Amino acid sequence: MVINAVVDGVVGAVPVVGDAMDFAWRANEWNVALLERHAVPGRAPSSGDYLFVSICVAVVALAALISLLMTVAFFYWLGSLFAK
């Protein structure tokens, strides 16, 4: 699933090639098919499932915090340019 998303994101960033890739590379559909194939109804989540979700949430929160800090630092730097 991660490989599907990474390929879609990296190639999708290229302007013309990315549009063609979005048409041909169905990463989301393939990921849903993977989930449906491996999902077991009625099975309780394991501790590994909770660990994986916790790590994903931490990575997203860290990315948001880093982008927020970079934005604050940028505006601080921008303000120091005009203060002189």
mmCIF file of the N, C-alpha and C atoms, coordinates in Angstrom:
data_MODEL
# 
_entry.id   MODEL 
# 
loop_
_atom_site.group_PDB 
_atom_site.id 
_atom_site.type_symbol 
_atom_site.label_atom_id 
_atom_site.label_alt_id 
_atom_site.label_comp_id 
_atom_site.label_asym_id 
_atom_site.label_entity_id 
_atom_site.label_seq_id 
_atom_site.pdbx_PDB_ins_code 
_atom_site.Cartn_x 
_atom_site.Cartn_y 
_atom_site.Cartn_z 
_atom_site.occupancy 
_atom_site.B_iso_or_equiv 
_atom_site.pdbx_formal_charge 
_atom_site.auth_seq_id 
_atom_site.auth_comp_id 
_atom_site.auth_asym_id 
_atom_site.auth_atom_id 
_atom_site.pdbx_PDB_model_num 
ATOM 1   N N  . MET A 1 1  ? 0.826   -1.190  0.000   1.00 0.00 ? 1  MET A N  1 
ATOM 2   C CA . MET A 1 1  ? 0.000   0.000   0.000   1.00 0.00 ? 1  MET A CA 1 
ATOM 3   C C  . MET A 1 1  ? 0.869   1.252   0.000   1.00 0.00 ? 1  MET A C  1 
ATOM 4   N N  . VAL A 1 2  ? 1.913   1.232   0.791   1.00 0.00 ? 2  VAL A N  1 
ATOM 5   C CA . VAL A 1 2  ? 2.787   2.393   0.871   1.00 0.00 ? 2  VAL A CA 1 
ATOM 6   C C  . VAL A 1 2  ? 3.483   2.629   -0.467  1.00 0.00 ? 2  VAL A C  1 
ATOM 7   N N  . ILE A 1 3  ? 3.907   1.540   -1.094  1.00 0.00 ? 3  ILE A N  1 
ATOM 8   C CA . ILE A 1 3  ? 4.568   1.681   -2.394  1.00 0.00 ? 3  ILE A CA 1 
ATOM 9   C C  . ILE A 1 3  ? 3.605   2.277   -3.413  1.00 0.00 ? 3  ILE A C  1 
ATOM 10  N N  . ASN A 1 4  ? 2.354   1.829   -3.420  1.00 0.00 ? 4  ASN A N  1 
ATOM 11  C CA . ASN A 1 4  ? 1.360   2.398   -4.334  1.00 0.00 ? 4  ASN A CA 1 
ATOM 12  C C  . ASN A 1 4  ? 1.202   3.896   -4.116  1.00 0.00 ? 4  ASN A C  1 
ATOM 13  N N  . ALA A 1 5  ? 1.116   4.305   -2.863  1.00 0.00 ? 5  ALA A N  1 
ATOM 14  C CA . ALA A 1 5  ? 0.922   5.723   -2.542  1.00 0.00 ? 5  ALA A CA 1 
ATOM 15  C C  . ALA A 1 5  ? 2.160   6.547   -2.876  1.00 0.00 ? 5  ALA A C  1 
ATOM 16  N N  . VAL A 1 6  ? 3.347   5.996   -2.608  1.00 0.00 ? 6  VAL A N  1 
ATOM 17  C CA . VAL A 1 6  ? 4.580   6.729   -2.884  1.00 0.00 ? 6  VAL A CA 1 
ATOM 18  C C  . VAL A 1 6  ? 4.770   6.917   -4.379  1.00 0.00 ? 6  VAL A C  1 
ATOM 19  N N  . VAL A 1 7  ? 4.563   5.861   -5.158  1.00 0.00 ? 7  VAL A N  1 
ATOM 20  C CA . VAL A 1 7  ? 4.697   5.975   -6.612  1.00 0.00 ? 7  VAL A CA 1 
ATOM 21  C C  . VAL A 1 7  ? 3.694   6.987   -7.148  1.00 0.00 ? 7  VAL A C  1 
ATOM 22  N N  . ASP A 1 8  ? 2.469   6.927   -6.664  1.00 0.00 ? 8  ASP A N  1 
ATOM 23  C CA . ASP A 1 8  ? 1.436   7.870   -7.104  1.00 0.00 ? 8  ASP A CA 1 
ATOM 24  C C  . ASP A 1 8  ? 1.810   9.303   -6.735  1.00 0.00 ? 8  ASP A C  1 
ATOM 25  N N  . GLY A 1 9  ? 2.349   9.511   -5.553  1.00 0.00 ? 9  GLY A N  1 
ATOM 26  C CA . GLY A 1 9  ? 2.715   10.862  -5.118  1.00 0.00 ? 9  GLY A CA 1 
ATOM 27  C C  . GLY A 1 9  ? 3.926   11.418  -5.833  1.00 0.00 ? 9  GLY A C  1 
ATOM 28  N N  . VAL A 1 10 ? 4.958   10.589  -6.012  1.00 0.00 ? 10 VAL A N  1 
ATOM 29  C CA . VAL A 1 10 ? 6.193   11.067  -6.633  1.00 0.00 ? 10 VAL A CA 1 
ATOM 30  C C  . VAL A 1 10 ? 5.976   11.348  -8.122  1.00 0.00 ? 10 VAL A C  1 
ATOM 31  N N  . VAL A 1 11 ? 5.408   10.393  -8.812  1.00 0.00 ? 11 VAL A N  1 
ATOM 32  C CA . VAL A 1 11 ? 5.195   10.588  -10.244 1.00 0.00 ? 11 VAL A CA 1 
ATOM 33  C C  . VAL A 1 11 ? 4.083   11.606  -10.480 1.00 0.00 ? 11 VAL A C  1 
ATOM 34  N N  . GLY A 1 12 ? 3.120   11.661  -9.597  1.00 0.00 ? 12 GLY A N  1 
ATOM 35  C CA . GLY A 1 12 ? 2.030   12.626  -9.727  1.00 0.00 ? 12 GLY A CA 1 
ATOM 36  C C  . GLY A 1 12 ? 2.475   14.066  -9.569  1.00 0.00 ? 12 GLY A C  1 
ATOM 37  N N  . ALA A 1 13 ? 3.657   14.288  -9.025  1.00 0.00 ? 13 ALA A N  1 
ATOM 38  C CA . ALA A 1 13 ? 4.164   15.645  -8.842  1.00 0.00 ? 13 ALA A CA 1 
ATOM 39  C C  . ALA A 1 13 ? 4.712   16.234  -10.141 1.00 0.00 ? 13 ALA A C  1 
ATOM 40  N N  . VAL A 1 14 ? 5.013   15.391  -11.121 1.00 0.00 ? 14 VAL A N  1 
ATOM 41  C CA . VAL A 1 14 ? 5.513   15.862  -12.411 1.00 0.00 ? 14 VAL A CA 1 
ATOM 42  C C  . VAL A 1 14 ? 4.317   16.339  -13.232 1.00 0.00 ? 14 VAL A C  1 
ATOM 43  N N  . PRO A 1 15 ? 4.332   17.575  -13.742 1.00 0.00 ? 15 PRO A N  1 
ATOM 44  C CA . PRO A 1 15 ? 3.134   18.162  -14.340 1.00 0.00 ? 15 PRO A CA 1 
ATOM 45  C C  . PRO A 1 15 ? 2.402   17.314  -15.385 1.00 0.00 ? 15 PRO A C  1 
ATOM 46  N N  . VAL A 1 16 ? 2.972   17.002  -16.512 1.00 0.00 ? 16 VAL A N  1 
ATOM 47  C CA . VAL A 1 16 ? 2.229   16.291  -17.564 1.00 0.00 ? 16 VAL A CA 1 
ATOM 48  C C  . VAL A 1 16 ? 2.218   14.792  -17.299 1.00 0.00 ? 16 VAL A C  1 
ATOM 49  N N  . VAL A 1 17 ? 3.354   14.265  -16.887 1.00 0.00 ? 17 VAL A N  1 
ATOM 50  C CA . VAL A 1 17 ? 3.463   12.832  -16.617 1.00 0.00 ? 17 VAL A CA 1 
ATOM 51  C C  . VAL A 1 17 ? 2.543   12.443  -15.458 1.00 0.00 ? 17 VAL A C  1 
ATOM 52  N N  . GLY A 1 18 ? 2.421   13.321  -14.482 1.00 0.00 ? 18 GLY A N  1 
ATOM 53  C CA . GLY A 1 18 ? 1.567   13.038  -13.333 1.00 0.00 ? 18 GLY A CA 1 
ATOM 54  C C  . GLY A 1 18 ? 0.110   12.889  -13.703 1.00 0.00 ? 18 GLY A C  1 
ATOM 55  N N  . ASP A 1 19 ? -0.362  13.707  -14.650 1.00 0.00 ? 19 ASP A N  1 
ATOM 56  C CA . ASP A 1 19 ? -1.751  13.590  -15.086 1.00 0.00 ? 19 ASP A CA 1 
ATOM 57  C C  . ASP A 1 19 ? -1.996  12.260  -15.779 1.00 0.00 ? 19 ASP A C  1 
ATOM 58  N N  . ALA A 1 20 ? -1.069  11.860  -16.641 1.00 0.00 ? 20 ALA A N  1 
ATOM 59  C CA . ALA A 1 20 ? -1.202  10.573  -17.319 1.00 0.00 ? 20 ALA A CA 1 
ATOM 60  C C  . ALA A 1 20 ? -1.117  9.428   -16.311 1.00 0.00 ? 20 ALA A C  1 
ATOM 61  N N  . MET A 1 21 ? -0.238  9.592   -15.331 1.00 0.00 ? 21 MET A N  1 
ATOM 62  C CA . MET A 1 21 ? -0.074  8.550   -14.317 1.00 0.00 ? 21 MET A CA 1 
ATOM 63  C C  . MET A 1 21 ? -1.339  8.416   -13.467 1.00 0.00 ? 21 MET A C  1 
ATOM 64  N N  . ASP A 1 22 ? -1.983  9.526   -13.138 1.00 0.00 ? 22 ASP A N  1 
ATOM 65  C CA . ASP A 1 22 ? -3.228  9.465   -12.370 1.00 0.00 ? 22 ASP A CA 1 
ATOM 66  C C  . ASP A 1 22 ? -4.309  8.708   -13.129 1.00 0.00 ? 22 ASP A C  1 
ATOM 67  N N  . PHE A 1 23 ? -4.278  8.818   -14.444 1.00 0.00 ? 23 PHE A N  1 
ATOM 68  C CA . PHE A 1 23 ? -5.262  8.118   -15.262 1.00 0.00 ? 23 PHE A CA 1 
ATOM 69  C C  . PHE A 1 23 ? -4.990  6.615   -15.290 1.00 0.00 ? 23 PHE A C  1 
ATOM 70  N N  . ALA A 1 24 ? -3.718  6.237   -15.345 1.00 0.00 ? 24 ALA A N  1 
ATOM 71  C CA . ALA A 1 24 ? -3.354  4.831   -15.506 1.00 0.00 ? 24 ALA A CA 1 
ATOM 72  C C  . ALA A 1 24 ? -3.084  4.107   -14.184 1.00 0.00 ? 24 ALA A C  1 
ATOM 73  N N  . TRP A 1 25 ? -2.514  4.787   -13.223 1.00 0.00 ? 25 TRP A N  1 
ATOM 74  C CA . TRP A 1 25 ? -2.093  4.158   -11.966 1.00 0.00 ? 25 TRP A CA 1 
ATOM 75  C C  . TRP A 1 25 ? -3.202  4.327   -10.941 1.00 0.00 ? 25 TRP A C  1 
ATOM 76  N N  . ARG A 1 26 ? -3.917  3.295   -10.650 1.00 0.00 ? 26 ARG A N  1 
ATOM 77  C CA . ARG A 1 26 ? -5.066  3.334   -9.742  1.00 0.00 ? 26 ARG A CA 1 
ATOM 78  C C  . ARG A 1 26 ? -4.652  2.885   -8.337  1.00 0.00 ? 26 ARG A C  1 
ATOM 79  N N  . ALA A 1 27 ? -3.819  3.673   -7.697  1.00 0.00 ? 27 ALA A N  1 
ATOM 80  C CA . ALA A 1 27 ? -3.274  3.287   -6.392  1.00 0.00 ? 27 ALA A CA 1 
ATOM 81  C C  . ALA A 1 27 ? -4.368  3.137   -5.347  1.00 0.00 ? 27 ALA A C  1 
ATOM 82  N N  . ASN A 1 28 ? -5.318  4.050   -5.310  1.00 0.00 ? 28 ASN A N  1 
ATOM 83  C CA . ASN A 1 28 ? -6.365  3.976   -4.285  1.00 0.00 ? 28 ASN A CA 1 
ATOM 84  C C  . ASN A 1 28 ? -7.240  2.741   -4.464  1.00 0.00 ? 28 ASN A C  1 
ATOM 85  N N  . GLU A 1 29 ? -7.581  2.431   -5.711  1.00 0.00 ? 29 GLU A N  1 
ATOM 86  C CA . GLU A 1 29 ? -8.397  1.239   -5.960  1.00 0.00 ? 29 GLU A CA 1 
ATOM 87  C C  . GLU A 1 29 ? -7.641  -0.023  -5.574  1.00 0.00 ? 29 GLU A C  1 
ATOM 88  N N  . TRP A 1 30 ? -6.348  -0.074  -5.876  1.00 0.00 ? 30 TRP A N  1 
ATOM 89  C CA . TRP A 1 30 ? -5.547  -1.241  -5.519  1.00 0.00 ? 30 TRP A CA 1 
ATOM 90  C C  . TRP A 1 30 ? -5.411  -1.361  -4.005  1.00 0.00 ? 30 TRP A C  1 
ATOM 91  N N  . ASN A 1 31 ? -5.274  -0.239  -3.313  1.00 0.00 ? 31 ASN A N  1 
ATOM 92  C CA . ASN A 1 31 ? -5.161  -0.279  -1.853  1.00 0.00 ? 31 ASN A CA 1 
ATOM 93  C C  . ASN A 1 31 ? -6.459  -0.746  -1.207  1.00 0.00 ? 31 ASN A C  1 
ATOM 94  N N  . VAL A 1 32 ? -7.594  -0.318  -1.746  1.00 0.00 ? 32 VAL A N  1 
ATOM 95  C CA . VAL A 1 32 ? -8.875  -0.791  -1.217  1.00 0.00 ? 32 VAL A CA 1 
ATOM 96  C C  . VAL A 1 32 ? -9.016  -2.288  -1.453  1.00 0.00 ? 32 VAL A C  1 
ATOM 97  N N  . ALA A 1 33 ? -8.604  -2.759  -2.628  1.00 0.00 ? 33 ALA A N  1 
ATOM 98  C CA . ALA A 1 33 ? -8.657  -4.199  -2.909  1.00 0.00 ? 33 ALA A CA 1 
ATOM 99  C C  . ALA A 1 33 ? -7.767  -4.976  -1.944  1.00 0.00 ? 33 ALA A C  1 
ATOM 100 N N  . LEU A 1 34 ? -6.589  -4.434  -1.630  1.00 0.00 ? 34 LEU A N  1 
ATOM 101 C CA . LEU A 1 34 ? -5.704  -5.081  -0.649  1.00 0.00 ? 34 LEU A CA 1 
ATOM 102 C C  . LEU A 1 34 ? -6.366  -5.151  0.723   1.00 0.00 ? 34 LEU A C  1 
ATOM 103 N N  . LEU A 1 35 ? -6.990  -4.057  1.134   1.00 0.00 ? 35 LEU A N  1 
ATOM 104 C CA . LEU A 1 35 ? -7.664  -4.044  2.436   1.00 0.00 ? 35 LEU A CA 1 
ATOM 105 C C  . LEU A 1 35 ? -8.805  -5.048  2.482   1.00 0.00 ? 35 LEU A C  1 
ATOM 106 N N  . GLU A 1 36 ? -9.598  -5.089  1.431   1.00 0.00 ? 36 GLU A N  1 
ATOM 107 C CA . GLU A 1 36 ? -10.725 -6.018  1.406   1.00 0.00 ? 36 GLU A CA 1 
ATOM 108 C C  . GLU A 1 36 ? -10.254 -7.469  1.388   1.00 0.00 ? 36 GLU A C  1 
ATOM 109 N N  . ARG A 1 37 ? -9.147  -7.741  0.719   1.00 0.00 ? 37 ARG A N  1 
ATOM 110 C CA . ARG A 1 37 ? -8.636  -9.109  0.640   1.00 0.00 ? 37 ARG A CA 1 
ATOM 111 C C  . ARG A 1 37 ? -8.092  -9.571  1.992   1.00 0.00 ? 37 ARG A C  1 
ATOM 112 N N  . HIS A 1 38 ? -7.505  -8.669  2.765   1.00 0.00 ? 38 HIS A N  1 
ATOM 113 C CA . HIS A 1 38 ? -6.868  -9.060  4.024   1.00 0.00 ? 38 HIS A CA 1 
ATOM 114 C C  . HIS A 1 38 ? -7.708  -8.776  5.259   1.00 0.00 ? 38 HIS A C  1 
ATOM 115 N N  . ALA A 1 39 ? -8.827  -8.111  5.092   1.00 0.00 ? 39 ALA A N  1 
ATOM 116 C CA . ALA A 1 39 ? -9.683  -7.820  6.247   1.00 0.00 ? 39 ALA A CA 1 
ATOM 117 C C  . ALA A 1 39 ? -10.426 -9.090  6.667   1.00 0.00 ? 39 ALA A C  1 
ATOM 118 N N  . VAL A 1 40 ? -10.479 -9.298  7.965   1.00 0.00 ? 40 VAL A N  1 
ATOM 119 C CA . VAL A 1 40 ? -11.187 -10.455 8.495   1.00 0.00 ? 40 VAL A CA 1 
ATOM 120 C C  . VAL A 1 40 ? -12.310 -9.930  9.388   1.00 0.00 ? 40 VAL A C  1 
ATOM 121 N N  . PRO A 1 41 ? -13.565 -10.108 8.950   1.00 0.00 ? 41 PRO A N  1 
ATOM 122 C CA . PRO A 1 41 ? -14.679 -9.613  9.770   1.00 0.00 ? 41 PRO A CA 1 
ATOM 123 C C  . PRO A 1 41 ? -14.732 -10.318 11.124  1.00 0.00 ? 41 PRO A C  1 
ATOM 124 N N  . GLY A 1 42 ? -14.983 -9.547  12.147  1.00 0.00 ? 42 GLY A N  1 
ATOM 125 C CA . GLY A 1 42 ? -15.125 -10.106 13.487  1.00 0.00 ? 42 GLY A CA 1 
ATOM 126 C C  . GLY A 1 42 ? -13.820 -10.276 14.243  1.00 0.00 ? 42 GLY A C  1 
ATOM 127 N N  . ARG A 1 43 ? -12.687 -10.033 13.606  1.00 0.00 ? 43 ARG A N  1 
ATOM 128 C CA . ARG A 1 43 ? -11.402 -10.171 14.295  1.00 0.00 ? 43 ARG A CA 1 
ATOM 129 C C  . ARG A 1 43 ? -11.121 -8.900  15.077  1.00 0.00 ? 43 ARG A C  1 
ATOM 130 N N  . ALA A 1 44 ? -10.761 -9.062  16.319  1.00 0.00 ? 44 ALA A N  1 
ATOM 131 C CA . ALA A 1 44 ? -10.438 -7.906  17.163  1.00 0.00 ? 44 ALA A CA 1 
ATOM 132 C C  . ALA A 1 44 ? -9.069  -7.351  16.765  1.00 0.00 ? 44 ALA A C  1 
ATOM 133 N N  . PRO A 1 45 ? -8.890  -6.031  16.857  1.00 0.00 ? 45 PRO A N  1 
ATOM 134 C CA . PRO A 1 45 ? -7.591  -5.444  16.536  1.00 0.00 ? 45 PRO A CA 1 
ATOM 135 C C  . PRO A 1 45 ? -6.508  -5.943  17.500  1.00 0.00 ? 45 PRO A C  1 
ATOM 136 N N  . SER A 1 46 ? -5.328  -6.178  16.971  1.00 0.00 ? 46 SER A N  1 
ATOM 137 C CA . SER A 1 46 ? -4.219  -6.636  17.806  1.00 0.00 ? 46 SER A CA 1 
ATOM 138 C C  . SER A 1 46 ? -3.440  -5.431  18.327  1.00 0.00 ? 46 SER A C  1 
ATOM 139 N N  . SER A 1 47 ? -2.496  -5.693  19.207  1.00 0.00 ? 47 SER A N  1 
ATOM 140 C CA . SER A 1 47 ? -1.669  -4.604  19.730  1.00 0.00 ? 47 SER A CA 1 
ATOM 141 C C  . SER A 1 47 ? -0.800  -4.020  18.614  1.00 0.00 ? 47 SER A C  1 
ATOM 142 N N  . GLY A 1 48 ? -0.426  -4.835  17.631  1.00 0.00 ? 48 GLY A N  1 
ATOM 143 C CA . GLY A 1 48 ? 0.322   -4.339  16.480  1.00 0.00 ? 48 GLY A CA 1 
ATOM 144 C C  . GLY A 1 48 ? -0.485  -3.353  15.654  1.00 0.00 ? 48 GLY A C  1 
ATOM 145 N N  . ASP A 1 49 ? -1.796  -3.598  15.545  1.00 0.00 ? 49 ASP A N  1 
ATOM 146 C CA . ASP A 1 49 ? -2.667  -2.660  14.833  1.00 0.00 ? 49 ASP A CA 1 
ATOM 147 C C  . ASP A 1 49 ? -2.694  -1.303  15.530  1.00 0.00 ? 49 ASP A C  1 
ATOM 148 N N  . TYR A 1 50 ? -2.833  -1.340  16.849  1.00 0.00 ? 50 TYR A N  1 
ATOM 149 C CA . TYR A 1 50 ? -2.848  -0.082  17.605  1.00 0.00 ? 50 TYR A CA 1 
ATOM 150 C C  . TYR A 1 50 ? -1.493  0.630   17.518  1.00 0.00 ? 50 TYR A C  1 
ATOM 151 N N  . LEU A 1 51 ? -0.413  -0.136  17.536  1.00 0.00 ? 51 LEU A N  1 
ATOM 152 C CA . LEU A 1 51 ? 0.922   0.451   17.420  1.00 0.00 ? 51 LEU A CA 1 
ATOM 153 C C  . LEU A 1 51 ? 1.093   1.121   16.061  1.00 0.00 ? 51 LEU A C  1 
ATOM 154 N N  . PHE A 1 52 ? 0.658   0.458   14.999  1.00 0.00 ? 52 PHE A N  1 
ATOM 155 C CA . PHE A 1 52 ? 0.772   1.020   13.652  1.00 0.00 ? 52 PHE A CA 1 
ATOM 156 C C  . PHE A 1 52 ? -0.015  2.320   13.531  1.00 0.00 ? 52 PHE A C  1 
ATOM 157 N N  . VAL A 1 53 ? -1.245  2.328   14.020  1.00 0.00 ? 53 VAL A N  1 
ATOM 158 C CA . VAL A 1 53 ? -2.066  3.540   13.952  1.00 0.00 ? 53 VAL A CA 1 
ATOM 159 C C  . VAL A 1 53 ? -1.454  4.647   14.801  1.00 0.00 ? 53 VAL A C  1 
ATOM 160 N N  . SER A 1 54 ? -0.925  4.309   15.961  1.00 0.00 ? 54 SER A N  1 
ATOM 161 C CA . SER A 1 54 ? -0.287  5.312   16.821  1.00 0.00 ? 54 SER A CA 1 
ATOM 162 C C  . SER A 1 54 ? 0.931   5.930   16.145  1.00 0.00 ? 54 SER A C  1 
ATOM 163 N N  . ILE A 1 55 ? 1.727   5.107   15.476  1.00 0.00 ? 55 ILE A N  1 
ATOM 164 C CA . ILE A 1 55 ? 2.896   5.631   14.761  1.00 0.00 ? 55 ILE A CA 1 
ATOM 165 C C  . ILE A 1 55 ? 2.466   6.533   13.622  1.00 0.00 ? 55 ILE A C  1 
ATOM 166 N N  . CYS A 1 56 ? 1.432   6.137   12.892  1.00 0.00 ? 56 CYS A N  1 
ATOM 167 C CA . CYS A 1 56 ? 0.926   6.977   11.792  1.00 0.00 ? 56 CYS A CA 1 
ATOM 168 C C  . CYS A 1 56 ? 0.429   8.322   12.303  1.00 0.00 ? 56 CYS A C  1 
ATOM 169 N N  . VAL A 1 57 ? -0.301  8.318   13.403  1.00 0.00 ? 57 VAL A N  1 
ATOM 170 C CA . VAL A 1 57 ? -0.798  9.567   13.986  1.00 0.00 ? 57 VAL A CA 1 
ATOM 171 C C  . VAL A 1 57 ? 0.375   10.434  14.446  1.00 0.00 ? 57 VAL A C  1 
ATOM 172 N N  . ALA A 1 58 ? 1.383   9.822   15.047  1.00 0.00 ? 58 ALA A N  1 
ATOM 173 C CA . ALA A 1 58 ? 2.550   10.583  15.499  1.00 0.00 ? 58 ALA A CA 1 
ATOM 174 C C  . ALA A 1 58 ? 3.304   11.204  14.325  1.00 0.00 ? 58 ALA A C  1 
ATOM 175 N N  . VAL A 1 59 ? 3.434   10.472  13.226  1.00 0.00 ? 59 VAL A N  1 
ATOM 176 C CA . VAL A 1 59 ? 4.133   11.002  12.055  1.00 0.00 ? 59 VAL A CA 1 
ATOM 177 C C  . VAL A 1 59 ? 3.360   12.183  11.463  1.00 0.00 ? 59 VAL A C  1 
ATOM 178 N N  . VAL A 1 60 ? 2.052   12.057  11.370  1.00 0.00 ? 60 VAL A N  1 
ATOM 179 C CA . VAL A 1 60 ? 1.239   13.156  10.835  1.00 0.00 ? 60 VAL A CA 1 
ATOM 180 C C  . VAL A 1 60 ? 1.309   14.371  11.761  1.00 0.00 ? 60 VAL A C  1 
ATOM 181 N N  . ALA A 1 61 ? 1.227   14.144  13.067  1.00 0.00 ? 61 ALA A N  1 
ATOM 182 C CA . ALA A 1 61 ? 1.307   15.255  14.021  1.00 0.00 ? 61 ALA A CA 1 
ATOM 183 C C  . ALA A 1 61 ? 2.684   15.917  13.958  1.00 0.00 ? 61 ALA A C  1 
ATOM 184 N N  . LEU A 1 62 ? 3.732   15.132  13.820  1.00 0.00 ? 62 LEU A N  1 
ATOM 185 C CA . LEU A 1 62 ? 5.083   15.687  13.718  1.00 0.00 ? 62 LEU A CA 1 
ATOM 186 C C  . LEU A 1 62 ? 5.240   16.505  12.441  1.00 0.00 ? 62 LEU A C  1 
ATOM 187 N N  . ALA A 1 63 ? 4.696   16.008  11.341  1.00 0.00 ? 63 ALA A N  1 
ATOM 188 C CA . ALA A 1 63 ? 4.763   16.761  10.082  1.00 0.00 ? 63 ALA A CA 1 
ATOM 189 C C  . ALA A 1 63 ? 4.013   18.084  10.204  1.00 0.00 ? 63 ALA A C  1 
ATOM 190 N N  . ALA A 1 64 ? 2.860   18.069  10.856  1.00 0.00 ? 64 ALA A N  1 
ATOM 191 C CA . ALA A 1 64 ? 2.104   19.307  11.055  1.00 0.00 ? 64 ALA A CA 1 
ATOM 192 C C  . ALA A 1 64 ? 2.869   20.272  11.955  1.00 0.00 ? 64 ALA A C  1 
ATOM 193 N N  . LEU A 1 65 ? 3.484   19.758  13.011  1.00 0.00 ? 65 LEU A N  1 
ATOM 194 C CA . LEU A 1 65 ? 4.246   20.611  13.925  1.00 0.00 ? 65 LEU A CA 1 
ATOM 195 C C  . LEU A 1 65 ? 5.460   21.218  13.223  1.00 0.00 ? 65 LEU A C  1 
ATOM 196 N N  . ILE A 1 66 ? 6.155   20.425  12.433  1.00 0.00 ? 66 ILE A N  1 
ATOM 197 C CA . ILE A 1 66 ? 7.321   20.944  11.714  1.00 0.00 ? 66 ILE A CA 1 
ATOM 198 C C  . ILE A 1 66 ? 6.913   22.026  10.728  1.00 0.00 ? 66 ILE A C  1 
ATOM 199 N N  . SER A 1 67 ? 5.814   21.796  9.992   1.00 0.00 ? 67 SER A N  1 
ATOM 200 C CA . SER A 1 67 ? 5.381   22.821  9.045   1.00 0.00 ? 67 SER A CA 1 
ATOM 201 C C  . SER A 1 67 ? 4.932   24.086  9.764   1.00 0.00 ? 67 SER A C  1 
ATOM 202 N N  . LEU A 1 68 ? 4.299   23.948  10.922  1.00 0.00 ? 68 LEU A N  1 
ATOM 203 C CA . LEU A 1 68 ? 3.894   25.118  11.703  1.00 0.00 ? 68 LEU A CA 1 
ATOM 204 C C  . LEU A 1 68 ? 5.115   25.886  12.199  1.00 0.00 ? 68 LEU A C  1 
ATOM 205 N N  . LEU A 1 69 ? 6.110   25.176  12.703  1.00 0.00 ? 69 LEU A N  1 
ATOM 206 C CA . LEU A 1 69 ? 7.325   25.830  13.178  1.00 0.00 ? 69 LEU A CA 1 
ATOM 207 C C  . LEU A 1 69 ? 8.078   26.517  12.044  1.00 0.00 ? 69 LEU A C  1 
ATOM 208 N N  . MET A 1 70 ? 8.108   25.890  10.876  1.00 0.00 ? 70 MET A N  1 
ATOM 209 C CA . MET A 1 70 ? 8.767   26.510  9.731   1.00 0.00 ? 70 MET A CA 1 
ATOM 210 C C  . MET A 1 70 ? 8.025   27.771  9.287   1.00 0.00 ? 70 MET A C  1 
ATOM 211 N N  . THR A 1 71 ? 6.708   27.751  9.353   1.00 0.00 ? 71 THR A N  1 
ATOM 212 C CA . THR A 1 71 ? 5.927   28.935  8.999   1.00 0.00 ? 71 THR A CA 1 
ATOM 213 C C  . THR A 1 71 ? 6.186   30.070  9.970   1.00 0.00 ? 71 THR A C  1 
ATOM 214 N N  . VAL A 1 72 ? 6.200   29.761  11.258  1.00 0.00 ? 72 VAL A N  1 
ATOM 215 C CA . VAL A 1 72 ? 6.480   30.784  12.272  1.00 0.00 ? 72 VAL A CA 1 
ATOM 216 C C  . VAL A 1 72 ? 7.890   31.339  12.078  1.00 0.00 ? 72 VAL A C  1 
ATOM 217 N N  . ALA A 1 73 ? 8.865   30.468  11.825  1.00 0.00 ? 73 ALA A N  1 
ATOM 218 C CA . ALA A 1 73 ? 10.235  30.924  11.618  1.00 0.00 ? 73 ALA A CA 1 
ATOM 219 C C  . ALA A 1 73 ? 10.342  31.795  10.372  1.00 0.00 ? 73 ALA A C  1 
ATOM 220 N N  . PHE A 1 74 ? 9.618   31.447  9.322   1.00 0.00 ? 74 PHE A N  1 
ATOM 221 C CA . PHE A 1 74 ? 9.642   32.234  8.099   1.00 0.00 ? 74 PHE A CA 1 
ATOM 222 C C  . PHE A 1 74 ? 9.090   33.638  8.342   1.00 0.00 ? 74 PHE A C  1 
ATOM 223 N N  . PHE A 1 75 ? 7.945   33.727  9.035   1.00 0.00 ? 75 PHE A N  1 
ATOM 224 C CA . PHE A 1 75 ? 7.376   35.045  9.293   1.00 0.00 ? 75 PHE A CA 1 
ATOM 225 C C  . PHE A 1 75 ? 8.231   35.849  10.261  1.00 0.00 ? 75 PHE A C  1 
ATOM 226 N N  . TYR A 1 76 ? 8.892   35.181  11.199  1.00 0.00 ? 76 TYR A N  1 
ATOM 227 C CA . TYR A 1 76 ? 9.818   35.867  12.090  1.00 0.00 ? 76 TYR A CA 1 
ATOM 228 C C  . TYR A 1 76 ? 10.988  36.433  11.286  1.00 0.00 ? 76 TYR A C  1 
ATOM 229 N N  . TRP A 1 77 ? 11.525  35.625  10.362  1.00 0.00 ? 77 TRP A N  1 
ATOM 230 C CA . TRP A 1 77 ? 12.617  36.076  9.496   1.00 0.00 ? 77 TRP A CA 1 
ATOM 231 C C  . TRP A 1 77 ? 12.162  37.205  8.592   1.00 0.00 ? 77 TRP A C  1 
ATOM 232 N N  . LEU A 1 78 ? 10.964  37.096  8.046   1.00 0.00 ? 78 LEU A N  1 
ATOM 233 C CA . LEU A 1 78 ? 10.424  38.121  7.167   1.00 0.00 ? 78 LEU A CA 1 
ATOM 234 C C  . LEU A 1 78 ? 10.221  39.434  7.936   1.00 0.00 ? 78 LEU A C  1 
ATOM 235 N N  . GLY A 1 79 ? 9.745   39.324  9.168   1.00 0.00 ? 79 GLY A N  1 
ATOM 236 C CA . GLY A 1 79 ? 9.583   40.524  9.982   1.00 0.00 ? 79 GLY A CA 1 
ATOM 237 C C  . GLY A 1 79 ? 10.892  41.173  10.333  1.00 0.00 ? 79 GLY A C  1 
ATOM 238 N N  . SER A 1 80 ? 11.936  40.377  10.541  1.00 0.00 ? 80 SER A N  1 
ATOM 239 C CA . SER A 1 80 ? 13.236  40.953  10.871  1.00 0.00 ? 80 SER A CA 1 
ATOM 240 C C  . SER A 1 80 ? 13.851  41.681  9.671   1.00 0.00 ? 80 SER A C  1 
ATOM 241 N N  . LEU A 1 81 ? 13.475  41.299  8.463   1.00 0.00 ? 81 LEU A N  1 
ATOM 242 C CA . LEU A 1 81 ? 13.975  42.001  7.279   1.00 0.00 ? 81 LEU A CA 1 
ATOM 243 C C  . LEU A 1 81 ? 13.402  43.406  7.178   1.00 0.00 ? 81 LEU A C  1 
ATOM 244 N N  . PHE A 1 82 ? 12.131  43.530  7.508   1.00 0.00 ? 82 PHE A N  1 
ATOM 245 C CA . PHE A 1 82 ? 11.461  44.826  7.388   1.00 0.00 ? 82 PHE A CA 1 
ATOM 246 C C  . PHE A 1 82 ? 11.639  45.703  8.625   1.00 0.00 ? 82 PHE A C  1 
ATOM 247 N N  . ALA A 1 83 ? 12.119  45.143  9.718   1.00 0.00 ? 83 ALA A N  1 
ATOM 248 C CA . ALA A 1 83 ? 12.314  45.918  10.938  1.00 0.00 ? 83 ALA A CA 1 
ATOM 249 C C  . ALA A 1 83 ? 13.563  46.788  10.880  1.00 0.00 ? 83 ALA A C  1 
ATOM 250 N N  . LYS A 1 84 ? 14.439  46.502  9.965   1.00 0.00 ? 84 LYS A N  1 
ATOM 251 C CA . LYS A 1 84 ? 15.701  47.235  9.895   1.00 0.00 ? 84 LYS A CA 1 
ATOM 252 C C  . LYS A 1 84 ? 15.565  48.540  9.173   1.00 0.00 ? 84 LYS A C  1 
# 
